[in-house]
Amino acid sequence: MFKCRIKKNDLVTVISGDDRGMTGRVLAVLPKKGKAIVEKVNIVTKHRRARTAQKASGIISQEAPIALSKLMLVDSKTGLPVRVRFELRPDGSKVRVSKKTGNVIGS
């Protein structure tokens, strides 16, 4: 199990690998595998067979999961990748906060 600071619909940037520097929205998070699927990042091609007459066969491109350790959350106010910490609010809610700027992320 991986400690997950990234959630669905977050804006993230890739910090290492072939897609380094690319930014995209998180489509899904797979915490048990420690991976996430990010829009337009880590594109792979698959050869698909026709299962029925309506679904045609062909070569399709789709996003493959990428390790959470290669992703960094982007601060919506500054547009820069940031480290994240958790903070408890007086009302009892738990929010993600940028370590550098102190901006609340995702709320």
QUINOR-V519638 format. One record per pair of residues at least 24 apart in sequence whose ideal C-beta (glycine too) atoms are under 8 Angstrom apart, sorted by the first residue. I is the first residue (numbers start at 0). GAP is how many residues later the second one is. Records with the same first field share a line. If there is no record, write none. Layout:
I = GAP, GAP
//
This chain:
0 = 30, 31
1 = 29, 30, 31, 32, 66
3 = 25, 27, 64
4 = 68, 79, 91
5 = 30, 62, 65, 67
6 = 99
9 = 63, 64, 95, 96
10 = 62, 63, 65
11 = 24, 26, 59, 60, 61, 62
12 = 58, 59, 61, 68
13 = 24, 27, 52, 56, 57, 58
14 = 55, 56, 57, 66
15 = 54
16 = 49, 53
17 = 24
18 = 47
22 = 51
25 = 45
26 = 36
28 = 39
29 = 35
32 = 32
33 = 33, 34, 35
34 = 30, 31, 32, 33
35 = 29, 30, 32, 35
36 = 26, 27, 28, 29
37 = 25, 28, 33
38 = 24
40 = 25
41 = 24
72 = 32
74 = 26, 28, 30
75 = 27, 29, 30
76 = 24, 26
77 = 25
//
